[in-house]
Each structure stands twice: as C-alpha cells, then as structure tokens.
Amino acid sequence: MRIISGIHKGKVFSAPKNLPTRPTTDFAKEGLFNVIINEFDIDDLTVLDLFTGTGNITFEFASREAKSILCVEQNFNCINHIKKTIRTFGFNQIVVFKNDVFKYLKKNTQSFDLIFADPPYDISNYIDIPDLVFEKNILNENGWLIIEHDKHTNFETHPNFYQQRKYGNVNFSIFKNLSI
C-alpha cells in the first residue's frame, strides 16, 4: 500500500499478512480522495474511520493533514500495526480506539465531518451503519458518511443516500444529512 498524496506522498507501508483485512485499492482510494478534495478542505476535517483494518484510509487522511482522525478497530493485531505505522510516520492527529464498531456508534457522543466505514463484507449488519450514524446525529452539518461495500449492496433507497462511486470492484456509497 502507498500514500497517494500529502506530506508522505509516495511512501509505501505494508501490513502483516496475518491481518483479517481487505485494504482499499490504490486506484479506488485515489478516486475517492479526488471526490473528497473537491468537496472538503481536508486540513479542516475531523474524521472517524470505522473498521480501520490496515489504516490505509486513515494514513491517507493524516498525510493530507486532516485535523483529527479517530480509528475504531476491534482486531488487536490491526491495532498494533496501526500504532506502529503512526509512530513510523510521526502522525500525531490519529487516535486509535479498540472497540466493536456497532457498540461504539451506539454510545458515541462526538460528531465528525467525515465518517468512513470499510466493514467486512461478510457481516450482514453493516447495512445498519447509516441508520446508526443519523439516529445518533454524529455527522456534522454538511458532513459525509462513506461506506465501502461490494457490488451486491445497494443503499440508494436510504433517505440520506447522496451518491455512489465505483472504482473497479470497489463501491463507495456516500450519505449526507439531506434534511438540512
């Protein structure tokens, strides 16, 4: 994996092979960040990265100097890898929180400008993430929730669905508070 842009542009990092992850491809990550930078000033963003895995998306936000990034990950080996990479790159705006994402969302009271979720495709309840985010009101005004998912998942009927982007086999559904 590599960091595409920002202060660590072009730097490569690798995750241990034993991590139960499916990192976002560089092609999809580059496409997604092109969309994000046309909507937001990344250095002003507070970001929540759910199911952080290898930290691929978190490290891209950090390299682009996002204000703060909170990672929620349950796997101990993933957390150790993320913390090691944070130290390697000297990222000081990242906080790693070990927790089940759904328990975290139900108890969280902090709000964010951008929430990114890359859940394992084999857990069926990830389709509940938009409802949890909007019920708990944890997305700031004009903020986005982005969920990476497979081609078989369709969020278009959700009341807060905004748009979908496809990059090869990677799909991103974007949500925002459309009632404002």
N, C-alpha and C positions, 0 to 999 in steps of 0.2 A: 504494500500500500504506500501511497505517496501523498504528500501535502501539495495541493494544486496551486495555492496562491497564498499571499501574505508574507509575513516575516520569515517563515520557514519554507517558502516555496521550493518545491523540488526535492525536499528531504524525504527520504524513504524510512519507513519503520515497518517492522514485521511483528506479528503476534505469534505466540507459541502455537504449535499445531494442535495441541490438545484442547483449545478453546472451542466451546459449542456455538460457533458463530458463523454468520454468512455476511461478510463485510460488503458494504455497498461498493459497486464497481467504480473505478475512477471515472469512466465515461458518464455513468449516472450521476455521480457526485458533482462532476463539473457542470453538467446540465442543470442540476438542481440549484447549485450556487449561482449560476448565471441568472436564474429566475429570482432568487433571493436578493441578489445585489441590485436588481432593478426595482425592488420594492422597499428595501430597508438600507439604512446605514448600519452596517454590521457592528461597527465600533460602539454603537449606542444600545445594542441588543442585550437583553437578559434571556438566556437560552436554557431550556430544560431538555435534556437528551434522555429519553426513556429507552430501556433495553440497550444500553450503551455498547455492549459487546467489546469490540476491539478498541473503541474510542475513535474510530475513523472519522465520523462526522464531528465529534467534539473537537478533535485536534485541528480540523479544518476551520471551525469557528474560532478557535483560540489563535491560530496562525493569522487569521484575518482580524484579530484583536477585538473580538466580542467582549463586552463589558464584564459579563459573568456567565458561567456555564455550570449548571448543576447536572451531574450524571446520576442516574438511578439504574443500578445493575444488581442482580441477585447473585451471580456466579462469582465465587471467591477468586478463582484463577483469572477471570476477566478483570476484576478489581485490582488485583496485584499488577497485572500487565498495564492497566491504565495509569496507576500510580507511578510505576517505573518510567513510563513514557513521559508523564508530566514532569518528573524530575529531570529526565534527559533533555527535554526541550526548554525547561525553565518556565513552564506555563504556570502563572500564579493566579489566574482568574477561574480555575477549574476546581470544583468541589465534588468529591465522589461520595455517594451515599449508597450503602448496601441495603437494599430493600426489595421486596416484591413490588413491581410497578403498580399493580391494582390496589394494594394496601396503601402505598404512598399517595396515589391520586385521591383516595377516599379521605385521607387525613390531612393532606397538604392545605396550607392556607396562603402560601406565597403565590404571586402571579408572575407571568413571564410574557415577553414579547413574542417569542417563538418557541414552540414545543415541537420536537422531532421525536418520532417513535418508529423504531425498526424492530417490531416484535418477531419472535419465531413464527414462521408461517403455520406451524403445526398446533399452535394454541388457538382454540376456536373463539375465545372471548376477546381477542384483540379488536373485534368489531365494536366492542363497548367503549373503547377509548374516547371517541368523540363525545359520547353522552356524558362520560365522567368529567371530562375537561370542561364542557359547557355547563353542566349542572353545578359544578364546584366553582365556576367563574374564575378559573385560574389563568385565563388568557387575557392579556391586556387589550385595551381598545386598539383596534387596527392590527392586532397580532395574528399570527398564523399557527395553526396546528398542521403538521405534515406527517402523514403516515406512509411508510414504505410498505408495500404489500405485493402479493402475487397477482397474476393477470385474472384470476378467477374471483377476486374480491371486487365488489362494486359498492361504492359509498354514495353514488350520485343522488339517491333519494333522501339522504340525511339533510335536515333543514339548514345546516351550517356548511354544507359542501360548497366549495368555491370553484375548484378546477382539478383536473387530473393531468399529470405529465407522465409520459412513458419514454424510457431510455433503454432500448433493447428489451430485456426481460424484466426490467425493474420499473415498477409503477409507484408513483407518489400521488396520494390524494391530499389536497390542500383544503383546509377548513378555515373559516373565519366567522366572527360574530356578524351575521348578516342582518340582525335585528336592530343594529345601531343606525 
